[in-house]
Structure formats: structure tokens, C-alpha cells
């Protein structure tokens, strides 16, 4: 089975890595076109998706995505953000 071969039951980690990598690829491809490409994690929010077990409200989780939508030209691009700051996705 997949577990016997060392694979996890979920693909969350792999998908997180893919999104981060694709963010960097798109940012590089769009460089010079005044388009920023970033990804973010809203955190573990109290929503139906988390079975209401999150540790922050959806409004709190929306702060970083909203901030990213309003970044000015020349702001960081190709980055992974959480809690309003750039992070290394592999260490979160």
C-alpha cells in the first residue's frame, strides 16, 4: 500500500509545495509586466472546512490575502506569506 511505501494519507504537503513552486514560476514569467504573484496561508480558521476547529476567525485569516491584493507595484513577488510577512514555506 502507499503507507508501506512511506507515502502519507493526505497530499496537503505536496500541494503546498506545488503552489509555492508555481508561485515562483509565475512571478518569474510575469516579471517586468507590473503583476505580482504571491501565495499565502490564512492559518487554521474556524470554518466548515476545518469542522469549526480552527484557532482564528475567517476574518483574521483574510487579513494577509487582503493585504496581498493591495500591495503596490514593486512589492515582493514570488513569495509565500503568512500573518502579513514573508515566510519559508518549508519551515511552516
C-alpha positions as CSV (number, residue, x, y, z in Angstrom):
1,X,0.0,0.0,0.0
2,X,1.0,3.6,-0.2
3,X,1.6,3.7,3.6
4,X,4.0,0.8,3.4
5,X,6.0,2.7,0.8
6,X,6.2,5.7,3.1
7,X,3.5,7.9,1.5
8,X,1.2,9.9,3.7
9,X,-2.6,9.6,3.7
10,X,-3.0,13.2,2.5
11,X,-1.4,15.2,-0.2
12,X,-1.5,18.5,1.7
13,X,2.2,18.9,2.0
14,X,2.8,18.1,-1.7
15,X,0.1,20.5,-2.8
16,X,1.6,23.2,-0.6
17,X,5.0,22.7,-2.2
18,X,3.5,22.7,-5.6
19,X,1.6,26.0,-5.0
20,X,4.8,27.6,-3.7
21,X,6.9,26.5,-6.6
22,X,4.2,27.5,-9.2
23,X,4.0,30.9,-7.5
24,X,7.7,31.4,-8.1
25,X,7.5,30.2,-11.7
26,X,4.6,32.6,-12.5
27,X,6.3,35.5,-10.7
28,X,9.4,34.9,-12.9
29,X,7.4,34.6,-16.1
30,X,5.5,37.8,-15.4
31,X,8.5,39.9,-14.2
32,X,8.5,43.3,-15.8
33,X,4.7,43.3,-16.5
34,X,3.8,45.0,-13.2
35,X,2.0,41.9,-12.0
36,X,2.7,40.5,-8.6
37,X,2.2,36.8,-7.8
38,X,2.3,35.6,-4.2
39,X,0.7,32.8,-2.2
40,X,-0.3,32.8,1.4
41,X,-1.7,30.7,4.2
42,X,-4.6,32.2,6.1
43,X,-4.0,29.9,9.1
44,X,-6.2,27.4,10.7
45,X,-9.5,29.2,10.6
46,X,-12.9,28.4,12.2
47,X,-14.8,27.4,9.1
48,X,-16.8,24.4,7.8
49,X,-13.6,23.2,6.1
50,X,-11.9,22.8,9.5
51,X,-15.0,21.4,11.1
52,X,-15.1,24.7,13.1
53,X,-11.9,23.6,15.0
54,X,-9.6,26.4,13.8
55,X,-7.8,28.8,16.2
56,X,-8.6,32.0,14.3
57,X,-11.6,33.6,12.7
58,X,-12.2,33.7,9.0
59,X,-11.9,37.5,9.2
60,X,-8.5,37.2,10.8
61,X,-7.4,34.6,8.2
62,X,-8.5,37.0,5.4
63,X,-6.1,39.8,6.6
64,X,-3.0,38.5,4.7
65,X,-4.8,37.8,1.4
66,X,-6.4,41.2,1.5
67,X,-3.1,42.8,2.2
68,X,-1.5,41.0,-0.7
69,X,-4.3,42.2,-3.0
70,X,-3.4,45.8,-2.2
71,X,0.4,45.6,-2.5
72,X,1.9,48.4,-4.5
73,X,3.9,48.0,-7.7
74,X,7.5,46.9,-6.9
75,X,6.4,45.0,-3.7
76,X,7.8,41.4,-3.2
77,X,6.6,38.8,-5.7
78,X,7.0,35.1,-5.9
79,X,6.8,34.7,-2.1
80,X,4.9,32.7,0.5
81,X,3.2,34.9,3.1
82,X,1.5,34.2,6.4
83,X,0.4,36.6,9.2
84,X,1.4,39.5,6.9
85,X,5.1,38.5,6.5
86,X,7.1,36.5,4.0
87,X,8.0,33.0,5.3
88,X,9.9,30.0,4.1
89,X,7.0,27.6,3.3
90,X,9.1,24.6,4.0
91,X,9.5,25.7,7.6
92,X,5.9,26.4,8.4
